[in-house]
Every structure is written in structure tokens, then in C-alpha cells.
Amino acid sequence: MTSGLYIYVNDVDAHCEHSGAIIVKETEDQFYGGRNYTAKDPEGHHWMFGQHIHDVPDEECRKAMAQSPGW
């Protein structure tokens, strides 16, 4: 069984730059209006940090989810 955390921060780019962690996935914008990155701690746990960039209308989000693998 796995679990994960999504932690909101005020400035995700600055947080990523100064985290000192192993970056698993670089910071990037997401179709749902967020911007995030994933880091790995010394025990191998993955942490996702992000911030809200803009609101996305529900219909636009549903369309993007239908076109994105894994959603």
C-alpha cells in the first residue's frame, strides 16, 4: 500500500529551488490550475508540493482529464 501528500506552498518555484531534496519531477503547470513538483526524501518517500495558479472551469477540467493518461 502506498500513500502520498500534496502540500500547498506560497511559491512552489522558490520552494523547489531551495528544498535540497532529490527532485523526482520538475516544477510544471497542471491542467487543473495548479503548479507542482515531486521530491524524494532520504527514506524514499515521495512528496508533492504545489500552489494554485488559476481557476479552471469544471467542463474544461473534465475535458483535459479525459485526454490525460492516468486520470
N, CA, C and O atoms as a CHARMM CRD file, in Angstrom:
* protein
*
  284
    1    1 MET  N      0.84700  -1.18600   0.00000 PROA 1      0.00000
    2    1 MET  CA     0.00000   0.00000   0.00000 PROA 1      0.00000
    3    1 MET  C      0.88900   1.24500   0.00000 PROA 1      0.00000
    4    1 MET  O      1.90900   1.28900   0.68800 PROA 1      0.00000
    5    2 THR  N      0.49900   2.23500  -0.76200 PROA 2      0.00000
    6    2 THR  CA     1.25500   3.47900  -0.81100 PROA 2      0.00000
    7    2 THR  C      0.35700   4.63600  -0.41100 PROA 2      0.00000
    8    2 THR  O     -0.86900   4.52600  -0.39900 PROA 2      0.00000
    9    3 SER  N      0.99000   5.72900  -0.08900 PROA 3      0.00000
   10    3 SER  CA     0.24800   6.94400   0.22500 PROA 3      0.00000
   11    3 SER  C      1.08700   8.13400  -0.21300 PROA 3      0.00000
   12    3 SER  O      2.27600   7.99400  -0.50100 PROA 3      0.00000
   13    4 GLY  N      0.47800   9.27400  -0.26000 PROA 4      0.00000
   14    4 GLY  CA     1.20400  10.46200  -0.64500 PROA 4      0.00000
   15    4 GLY  C      0.56800  11.69000  -0.05200 PROA 4      0.00000
   16    4 GLY  O     -0.57300  11.66600   0.41100 PROA 4      0.00000
   17    5 LEU  N      1.32100  12.75600  -0.07400 PROA 5      0.00000
   18    5 LEU  CA     0.83200  14.03200   0.42600 PROA 5      0.00000
   19    5 LEU  C      0.99400  15.08700  -0.65400 PROA 5      0.00000
   20    5 LEU  O      1.97000  15.07700  -1.40400 PROA 5      0.00000
   21    6 TYR  N      0.04200  15.98800  -0.72800 PROA 6      0.00000
   22    6 TYR  CA     0.12600  17.14900  -1.60500 PROA 6      0.00000
   23    6 TYR  C      0.09600  18.34000  -0.67600 PROA 6      0.00000
   24    6 TYR  O     -0.91400  18.60000  -0.02200 PROA 6      0.00000
   25    7 ILE  N      1.19700  19.06100  -0.61500 PROA 7      0.00000
   26    7 ILE  CA     1.34000  20.16700   0.32400 PROA 7      0.00000
   27    7 ILE  C      1.36800  21.47800  -0.45600 PROA 7      0.00000
   28    7 ILE  O      2.20000  21.67200  -1.34200 PROA 7      0.00000
   29    8 TYR  N      0.44400  22.37600  -0.11100 PROA 8      0.00000
   30    8 TYR  CA     0.40000  23.67600  -0.75600 PROA 8      0.00000
   31    8 TYR  C      1.41300  24.61800  -0.11200 PROA 8      0.00000
   32    8 TYR  O      1.54000  24.67400   1.11100 PROA 8      0.00000
   33    9 VAL  N      2.13500  25.35900  -0.96400 PROA 9      0.00000
   34    9 VAL  CA     3.09300  26.36300  -0.51200 PROA 9      0.00000
   35    9 VAL  C      2.79300  27.66200  -1.25800 PROA 9      0.00000
   36    9 VAL  O      2.08200  27.65200  -2.26300 PROA 9      0.00000
   37   10 ASN  N      3.33300  28.78000  -0.76900 PROA 10     0.00000
   38   10 ASN  CA     3.05500  30.08100  -1.38400 PROA 10     0.00000
   39   10 ASN  C      3.78000  30.27700  -2.71300 PROA 10     0.00000
   40   10 ASN  O      3.22200  30.87100  -3.63600 PROA 10     0.00000
   41   11 ASP  N      5.00500  29.78800  -2.82300 PROA 11     0.00000
   42   11 ASP  CA     5.80800  29.96600  -4.03600 PROA 11     0.00000
   43   11 ASP  C      6.49500  28.64500  -4.34500 PROA 11     0.00000
   44   11 ASP  O      7.58300  28.37700  -3.83700 PROA 11     0.00000
   45   12 VAL  N      5.87100  27.82300  -5.16900 PROA 12     0.00000
   46   12 VAL  CA     6.36500  26.46700  -5.41900 PROA 12     0.00000
   47   12 VAL  C      7.72600  26.46700  -6.12600 PROA 12     0.00000
   48   12 VAL  O      8.54500  25.57900  -5.88600 PROA 12     0.00000
   49   13 ASP  N      7.97300  27.45200  -6.99200 PROA 13     0.00000
   50   13 ASP  CA     9.26300  27.50100  -7.67800 PROA 13     0.00000
   51   13 ASP  C     10.40500  27.76400  -6.69400 PROA 13     0.00000
   52   13 ASP  O     11.43800  27.09800  -6.75200 PROA 13     0.00000
   53   14 ALA  N     10.22300  28.72000  -5.80500 PROA 14     0.00000
   54   14 ALA  CA    11.23400  29.01200  -4.79000 PROA 14     0.00000
   55   14 ALA  C     11.39800  27.82100  -3.84300 PROA 14     0.00000
   56   14 ALA  O     12.51400  27.48000  -3.45100 PROA 14     0.00000
   57   15 HSD  N     10.28700  27.19800  -3.48300 PROA 15     0.00000
   58   15 HSD  CA    10.34000  26.03900  -2.59100 PROA 15     0.00000
   59   15 HSD  C     11.16800  24.92800  -3.21600 PROA 15     0.00000
   60   15 HSD  O     12.01300  24.33000  -2.54900 PROA 15     0.00000
   61   16 CYS  N     10.93100  24.64700  -4.49000 PROA 16     0.00000
   62   16 CYS  CA    11.66800  23.60500  -5.19700 PROA 16     0.00000
   63   16 CYS  C     13.15700  23.95300  -5.27100 PROA 16     0.00000
   64   16 CYS  O     14.01500  23.10400  -5.03100 PROA 16     0.00000
   65   17 GLU  N     13.44500  25.19700  -5.60200 PROA 17     0.00000
   66   17 GLU  CA    14.82800  25.63900  -5.76300 PROA 17     0.00000
   67   17 GLU  C     15.63600  25.50600  -4.47700 PROA 17     0.00000
   68   17 GLU  O     16.83200  25.21600  -4.52000 PROA 17     0.00000
   69   18 HSD  N     14.98700  25.71700  -3.33500 PROA 18     0.00000
   70   18 HSD  CA    15.70100  25.71600  -2.06300 PROA 18     0.00000
   71   18 HSD  C     15.43000  24.47800  -1.20600 PROA 18     0.00000
   72   18 HSD  O     15.81700  24.44200  -0.03800 PROA 18     0.00000
   73   19 SER  N     14.77900  23.47500  -1.76600 PROA 19     0.00000
   74   19 SER  CA    14.37500  22.31900  -0.96600 PROA 19     0.00000
   75   19 SER  C     15.55000  21.45600  -0.52000 PROA 19     0.00000
   76   19 SER  O     15.52500  20.90800   0.58300 PROA 19     0.00000
   77   20 GLY  N     16.56400  21.32700  -1.34400 PROA 20     0.00000
   78   20 GLY  CA    17.68600  20.45500  -1.00500 PROA 20     0.00000
   79   20 GLY  C     17.36300  18.98300  -1.16100 PROA 20     0.00000
   80   20 GLY  O     18.20000  18.13300  -0.85600 PROA 20     0.00000
   81   21 ALA  N     16.17100  18.66600  -1.62800 PROA 21     0.00000
   82   21 ALA  CA    15.73700  17.27400  -1.79500 PROA 21     0.00000
   83   21 ALA  C     16.09400  16.77100  -3.18800 PROA 21     0.00000
   84   21 ALA  O     16.49100  17.54500  -4.06000 PROA 21     0.00000
   85   22 ILE  N     15.94900  15.47500  -3.38000 PROA 22     0.00000
   86   22 ILE  CA    16.09300  14.88500  -4.70600 PROA 22     0.00000
   87   22 ILE  C     14.79800  15.16200  -5.45800 PROA 22     0.00000
   88   22 ILE  O     13.72500  14.72700  -5.03900 PROA 22     0.00000
   89   23 ILE  N     14.89700  15.88100  -6.56400 PROA 23     0.00000
   90   23 ILE  CA    13.71500  16.23500  -7.34100 PROA 23     0.00000
   91   23 ILE  C     13.40400  15.08700  -8.30200 PROA 23     0.00000
   92   23 ILE  O     14.21300  14.73900  -9.16200 PROA 23     0.00000
   93   24 VAL  N     12.22000  14.51300  -8.13600 PROA 24     0.00000
   94   24 VAL  CA    11.77900  13.39400  -8.96400 PROA 24     0.00000
   95   24 VAL  C     11.07200  13.90900 -10.22000 PROA 24     0.00000
   96   24 VAL  O     11.21400  13.33900 -11.30200 PROA 24     0.00000
   97   25 LYS  N     10.32100  14.98100 -10.06200 PROA 25     0.00000
   98   25 LYS  CA     9.58500  15.58800 -11.18600 PROA 25     0.00000
   99   25 LYS  C      9.69300  17.09600 -11.03200 PROA 25     0.00000
  100   25 LYS  O      9.28900  17.65800 -10.01400 PROA 25     0.00000
  101   26 GLU  N     10.23600  17.73900 -12.04300 PROA 26     0.00000
  102   26 GLU  CA    10.43900  19.18500 -12.00500 PROA 26     0.00000
  103   26 GLU  C      9.11000  19.93900 -11.93000 PROA 26     0.00000
  104   26 GLU  O      8.05400  19.40000 -12.26300 PROA 26     0.00000
  105   27 THR  N      9.18200  21.17800 -11.49300 PROA 27     0.00000
  106   27 THR  CA     8.01000  22.03500 -11.37800 PROA 27     0.00000
  107   27 THR  C      7.38800  22.26700 -12.75300 PROA 27     0.00000
  108   27 THR  O      8.07800  22.58800 -13.72000 PROA 27     0.00000
  109   28 GLU  N      6.05800  22.09500 -12.81600 PROA 28     0.00000
  110   28 GLU  CA     5.35600  22.35300 -14.07300 PROA 28     0.00000
  111   28 GLU  C      3.89600  22.68300 -13.80800 PROA 28     0.00000
  112   28 GLU  O      3.33100  22.29100 -12.78700 PROA 28     0.00000
  113   29 ASP  N      3.29600  23.41000 -14.74300 PROA 29     0.00000
  114   29 ASP  CA     1.87200  23.75800 -14.66300 PROA 29     0.00000
  115   29 ASP  C      1.04200  22.52000 -14.96100 PROA 29     0.00000
  116   29 ASP  O      1.43900  21.66100 -15.74800 PROA 29     0.00000
  117   30 GLN  N     -0.12600  22.44300 -14.31500 PROA 30     0.00000
  118   30 GLN  CA    -1.04900  21.33100 -14.49600 PROA 30     0.00000
  119   30 GLN  C     -2.35700  21.83500 -15.10400 PROA 30     0.00000
  120   30 GLN  O     -2.71800  23.00000 -14.93100 PROA 30     0.00000
  121   31 PHE  N     -3.06200  20.96000 -15.81300 PROA 31     0.00000
  122   31 PHE  CA    -4.29700  21.35500 -16.49400 PROA 31     0.00000
  123   31 PHE  C     -5.39200  21.79400 -15.53900 PROA 31     0.00000
  124   31 PHE  O     -6.31200  22.50000 -15.95100 PROA 31     0.00000
  125   32 TYR  N     -5.32200  21.40100 -14.28700 PROA 32     0.00000
  126   32 TYR  CA    -6.37300  21.72600 -13.31800 PROA 32     0.00000
  127   32 TYR  C     -6.12300  23.05600 -12.60000 PROA 32     0.00000
  128   32 TYR  O     -6.85100  23.40900 -11.67200 PROA 32     0.00000
  129   33 GLY  N     -5.09300  23.79000 -13.03200 PROA 33     0.00000
  130   33 GLY  CA    -4.85500  25.11700 -12.47200 PROA 33     0.00000
  131   33 GLY  C     -3.79600  25.16000 -11.38600 PROA 33     0.00000
  132   33 GLY  O     -3.61600  26.19200 -10.74100 PROA 33     0.00000
  133   34 GLY  N     -3.10600  24.07600 -11.17800 PROA 34     0.00000
  134   34 GLY  CA    -2.03300  24.03800 -10.18400 PROA 34     0.00000
  135   34 GLY  C     -0.66000  24.05000 -10.83300 PROA 34     0.00000
  136   34 GLY  O     -0.53100  23.91000 -12.04900 PROA 34     0.00000
  137   35 ARG  N      0.34100  24.21600 -10.02100 PROA 35     0.00000
  138   35 ARG  CA     1.73500  24.11200 -10.44200 PROA 35     0.00000
  139   35 ARG  C      2.41800  23.33000  -9.33700 PROA 35     0.00000
  140   35 ARG  O      2.28700  23.68200  -8.16500 PROA 35     0.00000
  141   36 ASN  N      3.15100  22.26400  -9.68700 PROA 36     0.00000
  142   36 ASN  CA     3.72800  21.43400  -8.63300 PROA 36     0.00000
  143   36 ASN  C      5.02900  20.75400  -9.04900 PROA 36     0.00000
  144   36 ASN  O      5.43500  20.78600 -10.21000 PROA 36     0.00000
  145   37 TYR  N      5.66000  20.14200  -8.06100 PROA 37     0.00000
  146   37 TYR  CA     6.83300  19.30200  -8.29200 PROA 37     0.00000
  147   37 TYR  C      6.80600  18.16300  -7.28200 PROA 37     0.00000
  148   37 TYR  O      6.08900  18.22200  -6.28300 PROA 37     0.00000
  149   38 THR  N      7.59400  17.12600  -7.55100 PROA 38     0.00000
  150   38 THR  CA     7.67400  15.97700  -6.65500 PROA 38     0.00000
  151   38 THR  C      9.11900  15.78700  -6.21800 PROA 38     0.00000
  152   38 THR  O     10.03800  15.84800  -7.03500 PROA 38     0.00000
  153   39 ALA  N      9.31400  15.55300  -4.91400 PROA 39     0.00000
  154   39 ALA  CA    10.63800  15.32800  -4.34800 PROA 39     0.00000
  155   39 ALA  C     10.65100  14.00200  -3.59100 PROA 39     0.00000
  156   39 ALA  O      9.60400  13.48300  -3.20200 PROA 39     0.00000
  157   40 LYS  N     11.85600  13.46400  -3.38900 PROA 40     0.00000
  158   40 LYS  CA    12.01000  12.20300  -2.65600 PROA 40     0.00000
  159   40 LYS  C     12.86600  12.47300  -1.43200 PROA 40     0.00000
  160   40 LYS  O     13.91100  13.11600  -1.52900 PROA 40     0.00000
  161   41 ASP  N     12.42100  11.97800  -0.26700 PROA 41     0.00000
  162   41 ASP  CA    13.19300  12.14600   0.96000 PROA 41     0.00000
  163   41 ASP  C     14.20500  10.99700   1.11700 PROA 41     0.00000
  164   41 ASP  O     14.19000  10.05700   0.32300 PROA 41     0.00000
  165   42 PRO  N     15.08000  11.06100   2.13100 PROA 42     0.00000
  166   42 PRO  CA    16.11700  10.03600   2.30200 PROA 42     0.00000
  167   42 PRO  C     15.58400   8.60700   2.48500 PROA 42     0.00000
  168   42 PRO  O     16.29500   7.64800   2.18800 PROA 42     0.00000
  169   43 GLU  N     14.35600   8.45500   2.96400 PROA 43     0.00000
  170   43 GLU  CA    13.76700   7.12200   3.12600 PROA 43     0.00000
  171   43 GLU  C     13.07400   6.63800   1.86400 PROA 43     0.00000
  172   43 GLU  O     12.56200   5.51900   1.83100 PROA 43     0.00000
  173   44 GLY  N     13.05200   7.46500   0.82500 PROA 44     0.00000
  174   44 GLY  CA    12.43600   7.07400  -0.43700 PROA 44     0.00000
  175   44 GLY  C     10.98700   7.46700  -0.59100 PROA 44     0.00000
  176   44 GLY  O     10.36600   7.10500  -1.59100 PROA 44     0.00000
  177   45 HSD  N     10.41300   8.20100   0.36600 PROA 45     0.00000
  178   45 HSD  CA     9.02900   8.65800   0.26400 PROA 45     0.00000
  179   45 HSD  C      8.94700   9.84700  -0.68300 PROA 45     0.00000
  180   45 HSD  O      9.81600  10.71900  -0.68400 PROA 45     0.00000
  181   46 HSD  N      7.90300   9.86600  -1.47800 PROA 46     0.00000
  182   46 HSD  CA     7.70000  10.96900  -2.41900 PROA 46     0.00000
  183   46 HSD  C      6.75500  11.99900  -1.81800 PROA 46     0.00000
  184   46 HSD  O      5.75500  11.65300  -1.18900 PROA 46     0.00000
  185   47 TRP  N      7.08500  13.26200  -2.01900 PROA 47     0.00000
  186   47 TRP  CA     6.29900  14.38700  -1.53300 PROA 47     0.00000
  187   47 TRP  C      5.99000  15.29000  -2.71700 PROA 47     0.00000
  188   47 TRP  O      6.87700  15.59200  -3.51500 PROA 47     0.00000
  189   48 MET  N      4.73500  15.72600  -2.83700 PROA 48     0.00000
  190   48 MET  CA     4.36100  16.63800  -3.90000 PROA 48     0.00000
  191   48 MET  C      4.02400  17.99300  -3.27100 PROA 48     0.00000
  192   48 MET  O      3.20900  18.09100  -2.35400 PROA 48     0.00000
  193   49 PHE  N      4.67300  19.02600  -3.79200 PROA 49     0.00000
  194   49 PHE  CA     4.44400  20.38800  -3.32000 PROA 49     0.00000
  195   49 PHE  C      3.87100  21.19200  -4.47700 PROA 49     0.00000
  196   49 PHE  O      4.30700  21.04800  -5.61900 PROA 49     0.00000
  197   50 GLY  N      2.89500  22.03500  -4.17800 PROA 50     0.00000
  198   50 GLY  CA     2.27700  22.79600  -5.24400 PROA 50     0.00000
  199   50 GLY  C      1.63500  24.06900  -4.76800 PROA 50     0.00000
  200   50 GLY  O      1.56500  24.35800  -3.57400 PROA 50     0.00000
  201   51 GLN  N      1.16800  24.82200  -5.74200 PROA 51     0.00000
  202   51 GLN  CA     0.41200  26.03500  -5.45600 PROA 51     0.00000
  203   51 GLN  C     -0.68500  26.17600  -6.49000 PROA 51     0.00000
  204   51 GLN  O     -0.59000  25.65500  -7.60100 PROA 51     0.00000
  205   52 HSD  N     -1.72100  26.88900  -6.10300 PROA 52     0.00000
  206   52 HSD  CA    -2.83700  27.18000  -7.00700 PROA 52     0.00000
  207   52 HSD  C     -2.44000  28.35200  -7.88300 PROA 52     0.00000
  208   52 HSD  O     -2.04100  29.40100  -7.37600 PROA 52     0.00000
  209   53 ILE  N     -2.54500  28.18300  -9.20400 PROA 53     0.00000
  210   53 ILE  CA    -2.18600  29.24400 -10.14800 PROA 53     0.00000
  211   53 ILE  C     -3.43400  29.99400 -10.63000 PROA 53     0.00000
  212   53 ILE  O     -3.48300  31.22300 -10.60000 PROA 53     0.00000
  213   54 HSD  N     -4.43900  29.23100 -11.07500 PROA 54     0.00000
  214   54 HSD  CA    -5.66500  29.85800 -11.57100 PROA 54     0.00000
  215   54 HSD  C     -6.81000  28.85200 -11.52900 PROA 54     0.00000
  216   54 HSD  O     -6.59800  27.64000 -11.50100 PROA 54     0.00000
  217   55 ASP  N     -8.02100  29.38500 -11.52400 PROA 55     0.00000
  218   55 ASP  CA    -9.21100  28.54200 -11.54100 PROA 55     0.00000
  219   55 ASP  C     -9.45000  28.02800 -12.95900 PROA 55     0.00000
  220   55 ASP  O     -9.22400  28.73900 -13.93900 PROA 55     0.00000
  221   56 VAL  N     -9.90800  26.79200 -13.04800 PROA 56     0.00000
  222   56 VAL  CA   -10.23600  26.18200 -14.33700 PROA 56     0.00000
  223   56 VAL  C    -11.70700  25.77200 -14.28600 PROA 56     0.00000
  224   56 VAL  O    -12.12000  25.07800 -13.35700 PROA 56     0.00000
  225   57 PRO  N    -12.50400  26.19400 -15.27500 PROA 57     0.00000
  226   57 PRO  CA   -13.91500  25.80100 -15.28600 PROA 57     0.00000
  227   57 PRO  C    -14.05400  24.27500 -15.28600 PROA 57     0.00000
  228   57 PRO  O    -13.23800  23.57300 -15.88200 PROA 57     0.00000
  229   58 ASP  N    -15.09200  23.76800 -14.61500 PROA 58     0.00000
  230   58 ASP  CA   -15.29700  22.32300 -14.48400 PROA 58     0.00000
  231   58 ASP  C    -15.28800  21.60300 -15.82600 PROA 58     0.00000
  232   58 ASP  O    -14.63900  20.56600 -15.96300 PROA 58     0.00000
  233   59 GLU  N    -15.99100  22.13000 -16.80800 PROA 59     0.00000
  234   59 GLU  CA   -16.07600  21.46100 -18.10800 PROA 59     0.00000
  235   59 GLU  C    -14.69800  21.37300 -18.76900 PROA 59     0.00000
  236   59 GLU  O    -14.35500  20.34100 -19.34800 PROA 59     0.00000
  237   60 GLU  N    -13.92100  22.42900 -18.69000 PROA 60     0.00000
  238   60 GLU  CA   -12.56900  22.42800 -19.26400 PROA 60     0.00000
  239   60 GLU  C    -11.67600  21.40400 -18.54200 PROA 60     0.00000
  240   60 GLU  O    -10.87400  20.71400 -19.17000 PROA 60     0.00000
  241   61 CYS  N    -11.82700  21.32200 -17.23900 PROA 61     0.00000
  242   61 CYS  CA   -11.05200  20.36000 -16.45000 PROA 61     0.00000
  243   61 CYS  C    -11.44200  18.92400 -16.81200 PROA 61     0.00000
  244   61 CYS  O    -10.56900  18.06900 -16.95900 PROA 61     0.00000
  245   62 ARG  N    -12.73400  18.64900 -16.95600 PROA 62     0.00000
  246   62 ARG  CA   -13.18900  17.30800 -17.33700 PROA 62     0.00000
  247   62 ARG  C    -12.63800  16.89800 -18.70000 PROA 62     0.00000
  248   62 ARG  O    -12.21600  15.75600 -18.88000 PROA 62     0.00000
  249   63 LYS  N    -12.64100  17.82100 -19.65900 PROA 63     0.00000
  250   63 LYS  CA   -12.10700  17.52800 -20.98800 PROA 63     0.00000
  251   63 LYS  C    -10.61600  17.20900 -20.91200 PROA 63     0.00000
  252   63 LYS  O    -10.14700  16.26100 -21.54300 PROA 63     0.00000
  253   64 ALA  N     -9.88200  17.99100 -20.15000 PROA 64     0.00000
  254   64 ALA  CA    -8.44500  17.76400 -20.01200 PROA 64     0.00000
  255   64 ALA  C     -8.16700  16.42900 -19.32100 PROA 64     0.00000
  256   64 ALA  O     -7.23500  15.72000 -19.69900 PROA 64     0.00000
  257   65 MET  N     -8.96200  16.08300 -18.31900 PROA 65     0.00000
  258   65 MET  CA    -8.79100  14.80400 -17.63500 PROA 65     0.00000
  259   65 MET  C     -9.03300  13.64400 -18.58700 PROA 65     0.00000
  260   65 MET  O     -8.32900  12.63600 -18.52100 PROA 65     0.00000
  261   66 ALA  N    -10.01300  13.76700 -19.46600 PROA 66     0.00000
  262   66 ALA  CA   -10.32500  12.69700 -20.41500 PROA 66     0.00000
  263   66 ALA  C     -9.18700  12.48000 -21.40200 PROA 66     0.00000
  264   66 ALA  O     -9.03200  11.38400 -21.94000 PROA 66     0.00000
  265   67 GLN  N     -8.39700  13.50900 -21.64000 PROA 67     0.00000
  266   67 GLN  CA    -7.29700  13.40900 -22.59000 PROA 67     0.00000
  267   67 GLN  C     -5.95200  13.09900 -21.92400 PROA 67     0.00000
  268   67 GLN  O     -4.95200  12.90300 -22.61300 PROA 67     0.00000
  269   68 SER  N     -5.92400  13.05400 -20.60200 PROA 68     0.00000
  270   68 SER  CA    -4.66900  12.83500 -19.88500 PROA 68     0.00000
  271   68 SER  C     -4.58900  11.41800 -19.36000 PROA 68     0.00000
  272   68 SER  O     -5.49000  10.96600 -18.65300 PROA 68     0.00000
  273   69 PRO  N     -3.51000  10.70100 -19.69800 PROA 69     0.00000
  274   69 PRO  CA    -3.36300   9.34100 -19.18000 PROA 69     0.00000
  275   69 PRO  C     -3.23200   9.34400 -17.66000 PROA 69     0.00000
  276   69 PRO  O     -2.60900  10.23700 -17.08500 PROA 69     0.00000
  277   70 GLY  N     -3.80500   8.37000 -17.03300 PROA 70     0.00000
  278   70 GLY  CA    -3.71000   8.25300 -15.58500 PROA 70     0.00000
  279   70 GLY  C     -4.80900   8.95600 -14.81600 PROA 70     0.00000
  280   70 GLY  O     -4.87200   8.82700 -13.59300 PROA 70     0.00000
  281   71 TRP  N     -5.67400   9.69100 -15.48500 PROA 71     0.00000
  282   71 TRP  CA    -6.77600  10.35800 -14.79900 PROA 71     0.00000
  283   71 TRP  C     -7.99800   9.59700 -15.11000 PROA 71     0.00000
  284   71 TRP  O     -9.08100   9.95400 -14.64800 PROA 71     0.00000
